[in-house]
């Protein structure tokens, strides 16, 4: 039994290290030595900006004004907003912009964002469709930068870069900002080597002829749609300077809800995307499994098996190394819990941010996986704001 627990311990430790450090280092090296250049040019294809909005009366006017003021030829820019199920003033606000070319689609039933996008798709007219959220705002040059990689005929989709606006200096804001800086680095390396493994729903674009619709019950429809394009042979690359700004989740509870939903969507996507396991280019499959599926489906479990096997090893043989690793693990969990406790009381956490956010992300992944497996995750978003 000692040998079994030793094997579980080392497999868990190495798996965690690979997910958070090893994969990034490997992709950084591949991006430097085996990158695939993308042809970029200052092109101006016709663009439809597609926004699915639900009860967004507080921000939808700002979103419309932001989109219409972008540095892009007005005769080539179309704004289409789907407001299915909205019961506040969102519809009236959008309708007031009809004389400026803004189009509104509405039906009373709310069936979730994927269903709204599917319903809107026949109304998309642009050569390029840009997906965004009602509470995300573009820099003036974001649209021009987002379409530049479409000068490359192999590119079917382009991921922009999400930036978190820290208005309250909360733990949720700091943690989300830290996560997105790390994720942006991984996306840049993935993009340089082959394709990004998923796109931010706040700012990404697709060729209308290349886009693959997700299922109406998809929990993370942007992830599924973008990887369907990759599986079909298109490249989905990153344009780091195509930037969208968005406020962080308003609190830890909202961030927890968002993270558990994303993790549940990751499990769902694994079963929706079997073609990603049968690609001729095995490096893309490797990226998919390492960057995404391992983080959602495997690594959270490895944290549990690492702790349990470590406890068993200390109990079976008082080896100083395993006693030290157990102490480090327990200290890390204690620091993460302390960071969450301080944040819940409105206190600054400083350097406790990293252990807390790692703890929260992996706990949310475990809960999200369980919610998917027990069919308890609704496709309809619970509004966080």
matplotlib code that plots the C-alpha trace (Angstrom):
import matplotlib.pyplot as plt

x = [0.0, 2.9, 4.0, 0.5, 0.1, 3.6, 2.6, -0.7, 1.2, 3.8, 1.4, -0.9, 2.0, 3.4, 0.0, -0.7, 2.7, 2.2, -1.2, -0.1, 3.6, 4.8, 2.2, 2.8, 6.6, 6.2, 3.9, 6.2, 9.1, 7.0, 5.7, 9.3, 10.7, 7.8, 5.3, 3.0, 2.8, -0.5, -1.0, -2.5, -3.6, -5.7, -8.9, -12.4, -14.9, -18.6, -19.1, -22.2, -21.7, -24.0, -25.0, -27.3, -28.8, -31.1, -32.4, -29.5, -31.2, -28.3, -25.7, -27.2, -27.3, -23.6, -22.9, -24.7, -22.9, -19.6, -20.2, -21.4, -18.4, -15.8, -13.2, -14.7, -16.5, -20.2, -21.5, -19.7, -20.8, -24.1, -25.3, -27.8, -29.1, -31.1, -33.1, -35.2, -37.0, -36.1, -38.7, -37.1, -36.5, -33.8, -36.1, -37.3, -33.8, -32.5, -35.6, -34.8, -31.6, -33.4, -32.9, -29.2, -29.3, -29.4, -31.5, -33.5, -34.7, -37.0, -39.3, -40.9, -39.6, -36.1, -34.3, -30.7, -27.9, -27.1, -30.7, -30.8, -27.7, -29.1, -32.3, -30.4, -28.0, -30.2, -30.3, -26.5, -25.4, -21.7, -18.8, -17.4, -19.6, -18.2, -19.6, -19.8, -21.6, -23.8, -21.5, -18.3, -16.8, -14.3, -11.4, -11.9, -9.5, -10.7, -12.8, -10.1, -7.5, -9.9, -10.5, -6.9, -6.0, -8.9, -6.5, -5.1, -7.5, -6.7, -8.1, -11.7, -11.9, -10.1, -10.0, -9.7, -8.3, -10.4, -9.3, -10.8, -11.7, -11.0, -13.4, -13.8, -10.4, -12.2, -10.7, -13.0, -11.6, -8.0, -8.4, -10.2, -7.6, -4.8, -6.5, -7.0, -3.4, -2.3, -4.9, -4.0, -0.4, -1.5, -3.8, -0.9, 1.3, -1.5, -2.3, 1.3, 1.6, -1.8, -5.0, -6.4, -8.3, -11.5, -12.3, -13.7, -17.4, -16.8, -14.7, -14.2, -15.0, -15.7, -16.1, -19.8, -19.0, -16.8, -18.9, -20.3, -23.4, -23.3, -26.2, -29.0, -28.2, -24.5, -23.3, -20.2, -21.3, -18.4, -15.9, -17.9, -18.5, -14.8, -13.5, -16.0, -14.2, -10.8, -12.1, -13.3, -9.7, -9.8, -7.3, -8.7, -6.0, -5.5, -5.2, -3.9, -4.5, -8.2, -9.3, -12.6, -13.1, -15.5, -16.0, -15.2, -17.9, -19.5, -18.5, -17.2, -20.6, -21.1, -17.6, -18.3, -21.5, -19.7, -16.8, -19.0, -21.0, -17.9, -16.6, -19.9, -19.7, -16.2, -17.5, -20.4, -18.1, -16.0, -19.0, -20.1, -16.7, -15.6, -14.1, -11.4, -10.0, -9.8, -8.0, -5.2, -3.0, -2.4, -0.7, -4.1, -5.6, -2.7, -3.5, -7.2, -6.6, -3.8, -5.0, -8.7, -9.9, -7.1, -7.9, -11.6, -11.8, -8.5, -6.4, -9.1, -9.3, -5.5, -5.5, -7.8, -5.7, -2.5, -3.8, -5.3, -2.2, 0.0, -2.0, -1.8, 2.0, 2.6, 0.4, 2.2, 5.8, 7.0, 9.2, 10.3, 9.8, 6.1, 5.6, 6.9, 4.8, 1.7, 2.5, 2.9, -0.4, -2.3, -0.6, -1.7, -5.3, -5.3, -3.9, -6.5, -9.3, -8.0, -7.9, -11.5, -12.5, -10.8, -12.4, -15.8, -15.3, -14.2, -10.5, -7.6, -5.8, -2.6, -0.4, -3.2, -4.8, -2.9, -3.7, -7.3, -7.9, -6.3, -8.4, -11.6, -11.0, -10.4, -13.3, -15.6, -14.4, -15.3, -18.7, -19.3, -18.4, -20.8, -23.5, -23.1, -23.0, -26.2, -27.9, -28.4, -26.8, -29.3, -28.4, -30.0, -27.4, -28.1, -27.3, -24.3, -24.8]
y = [0.0, 2.3, 2.1, 2.7, 5.9, 7.0, 6.6, 8.6, 11.3, 11.9, 11.5, 14.1, 16.5, 16.3, 16.7, 19.9, 21.3, 20.5, 22.2, 25.4, 25.7, 23.0, 23.5, 27.3, 26.8, 24.2, 26.4, 29.5, 27.5, 26.2, 29.7, 30.9, 28.1, 26.6, 29.5, 29.8, 33.4, 35.0, 37.3, 40.6, 43.6, 46.8, 45.5, 46.7, 43.9, 44.3, 43.6, 42.6, 43.2, 40.7, 41.3, 39.0, 41.2, 40.3, 43.1, 45.4, 48.7, 50.1, 49.6, 48.9, 52.6, 52.9, 49.7, 51.1, 54.4, 52.7, 50.5, 53.3, 55.5, 52.9, 53.8, 51.8, 52.8, 53.4, 51.9, 48.6, 48.4, 46.8, 46.4, 43.6, 43.2, 40.2, 40.9, 37.7, 37.6, 41.1, 42.6, 46.0, 49.0, 47.3, 46.9, 50.5, 51.8, 49.7, 50.6, 54.3, 53.8, 52.3, 55.6, 55.1, 51.6, 49.5, 46.4, 44.8, 41.2, 40.3, 37.5, 37.1, 33.7, 33.5, 30.4, 31.4, 33.1, 30.2, 30.0, 33.7, 33.6, 30.7, 32.6, 35.7, 34.0, 34.2, 38.0, 38.3, 40.1, 41.0, 39.1, 39.1, 38.7, 40.1, 38.7, 40.9, 41.4, 44.3, 45.3, 45.1, 48.2, 48.4, 50.7, 52.9, 50.8, 47.4, 46.5, 47.5, 45.4, 42.4, 42.1, 42.4, 38.6, 37.8, 38.9, 35.3, 32.9, 30.2, 32.2, 31.6, 33.3, 35.9, 36.3, 39.7, 40.5, 41.0, 43.5, 43.8, 47.3, 47.4, 49.9, 48.6, 46.9, 43.8, 40.4, 39.2, 42.0, 41.3, 37.6, 37.9, 40.3, 38.0, 35.0, 36.9, 38.1, 34.5, 33.3, 35.9, 34.8, 31.2, 32.3, 34.2, 31.1, 28.8, 31.2, 31.4, 27.6, 26.6, 28.1, 29.5, 27.0, 29.1, 32.7, 35.4, 36.0, 39.7, 40.2, 37.7, 37.5, 34.8, 34.6, 34.2, 31.3, 29.5, 29.9, 26.7, 27.1, 25.6, 23.6, 25.6, 24.1, 25.0, 26.4, 28.0, 28.6, 30.7, 27.9, 25.3, 27.5, 28.5, 25.0, 23.6, 26.0, 24.6, 21.1, 22.0, 23.1, 26.8, 28.7, 30.7, 33.2, 36.0, 39.7, 41.0, 44.7, 44.1, 45.0, 45.0, 46.3, 44.8, 45.3, 42.3, 40.2, 42.3, 40.0, 36.6, 35.0, 36.2, 35.0, 31.6, 31.2, 32.2, 29.8, 26.8, 27.4, 27.6, 24.4, 22.7, 24.0, 22.5, 19.1, 19.5, 20.7, 17.6, 15.5, 18.0, 18.1, 14.5, 15.6, 17.4, 14.0, 12.8, 15.7, 14.9, 17.5, 15.9, 19.0, 20.8, 17.9, 18.1, 21.9, 21.1, 18.5, 20.2, 23.8, 23.2, 19.7, 19.0, 22.3, 21.6, 17.8, 16.5, 18.9, 19.7, 16.0, 15.8, 18.4, 16.0, 12.9, 14.7, 15.7, 12.3, 10.3, 12.6, 12.0, 8.3, 8.4, 10.4, 8.0, 4.9, 6.2, 9.3, 10.4, 14.0, 14.8, 13.8, 15.5, 18.7, 18.4, 17.8, 20.8, 23.0, 21.8, 22.5, 25.9, 26.7, 25.8, 27.7, 30.8, 30.5, 30.2, 33.1, 35.2, 34.4, 35.1, 38.5, 39.4, 38.4, 41.0, 43.7, 43.5, 43.7, 40.4, 41.4, 38.4, 36.0, 36.5, 33.8, 30.9, 32.0, 32.2, 28.8, 27.3, 28.9, 28.0, 24.3, 24.1, 25.7, 23.2, 20.3, 21.7, 22.6, 19.1, 17.7, 20.1, 19.0, 15.3, 15.6, 17.8, 20.7, 23.4, 25.6, 27.0, 30.3, 32.7, 34.0, 37.7, 38.7, 42.4]
z = [0.0, 0.7, -2.9, -4.2, -2.1, -3.1, -6.8, -6.3, -4.4, -7.1, -10.0, -8.4, -7.6, -11.1, -12.7, -10.7, -11.5, -15.2, -15.4, -13.7, -14.7, -17.1, -19.9, -20.0, -20.2, -22.9, -25.0, -24.5, -25.9, -28.9, -29.6, -29.8, -31.9, -33.9, -34.3, -37.3, -38.5, -39.2, -42.1, -40.9, -43.0, -42.5, -44.0, -43.4, -44.2, -43.3, -39.6, -37.6, -33.9, -32.2, -28.5, -26.5, -23.6, -20.8, -18.5, -19.2, -18.9, -16.8, -19.4, -22.8, -23.9, -23.1, -25.0, -28.1, -27.9, -27.5, -30.5, -32.8, -31.9, -32.8, -35.4, -38.2, -41.4, -40.4, -43.6, -42.9, -39.2, -38.2, -34.6, -33.8, -30.2, -29.1, -25.9, -25.4, -22.1, -21.0, -18.7, -17.9, -20.2, -22.3, -25.3, -25.3, -25.0, -28.0, -30.1, -29.6, -31.6, -34.7, -36.6, -36.2, -37.7, -34.5, -35.0, -32.2, -32.0, -29.1, -28.0, -24.6, -23.8, -22.2, -23.2, -22.5, -24.5, -26.9, -28.0, -28.5, -30.7, -32.7, -33.3, -34.3, -36.7, -39.9, -39.3, -39.4, -42.6, -42.1, -43.5, -40.0, -36.9, -33.6, -30.4, -27.3, -24.0, -23.0, -20.2, -22.2, -23.9, -26.7, -27.2, -30.3, -32.4, -31.1, -34.2, -36.7, -34.8, -34.4, -38.1, -39.2, -38.9, -41.3, -44.1, -43.6, -45.4, -42.9, -40.0, -39.1, -35.8, -33.7, -30.0, -28.4, -25.0, -21.9, -19.3, -15.9, -14.6, -10.9, -9.5, -6.0, -5.3, -4.0, -3.8, -6.6, -8.8, -8.0, -8.4, -11.7, -13.0, -12.0, -13.7, -16.9, -17.1, -16.7, -19.2, -21.8, -21.7, -22.4, -25.2, -26.9, -26.8, -28.0, -30.8, -32.0, -32.1, -33.6, -32.2, -29.0, -26.9, -26.4, -26.7, -24.3, -24.9, -24.4, -27.5, -30.3, -34.0, -36.6, -40.4, -41.0, -43.4, -40.9, -37.7, -36.2, -34.1, -30.6, -29.1, -27.6, -24.2, -24.3, -21.0, -22.5, -26.1, -27.1, -26.2, -28.1, -31.2, -31.4, -31.0, -33.6, -36.0, -35.0, -35.5, -38.9, -39.9, -39.2, -37.1, -34.2, -33.2, -30.7, -31.4, -28.0, -28.8, -29.6, -26.1, -24.3, -20.8, -18.2, -14.5, -12.4, -10.7, -8.0, -5.2, -4.2, -4.4, -8.0, -8.9, -7.3, -9.3, -12.5, -12.0, -11.1, -14.2, -16.4, -14.9, -15.5, -19.1, -19.5, -18.6, -21.0, -23.8, -23.5, -24.5, -27.1, -28.8, -29.5, -32.8, -30.8, -29.8, -33.4, -35.1, -37.6, -35.9, -32.6, -31.2, -31.3, -29.4, -26.9, -26.4, -25.9, -23.3, -21.5, -21.4, -20.9, -20.0, -17.5, -15.6, -15.5, -15.1, -13.8, -11.8, -9.1, -8.4, -8.2, -5.3, -3.4, -4.2, -3.3, 0.1, 0.9, -0.3, 1.7, 4.9, 4.3, 3.7, 6.9, 8.8, 7.4, 7.7, 9.5, 6.6, 7.0, 3.3, 3.4, 6.7, 5.2, 2.1, 4.2, 6.3, 3.2, 1.8, 5.0, 5.3, 1.7, 2.4, 5.7, 4.0, 1.2, 3.7, 5.7, 2.5, 1.8, 5.4, 5.4, 2.1, 3.3, 6.1, 3.8, 4.7, 2.3, 1.7, -0.2, -0.8, 0.3, -3.1, -4.9, -2.4, -2.1, -5.8, -6.5, -3.7, -5.0, -8.7, -7.9, -5.4, -8.0, -10.6, -8.4, -7.6, -11.2, -12.4, -9.9, -11.0, -14.6, -13.8, -11.6, -14.3, -11.8, -13.9, -15.9, -19.3, -18.2, -16.6, -13.1, -13.4, -11.3, -11.3]

ax = plt.figure().add_subplot(projection="3d")
ax.plot(x, y, z, "-o")
ax.set_aspect("equal")
plt.show()
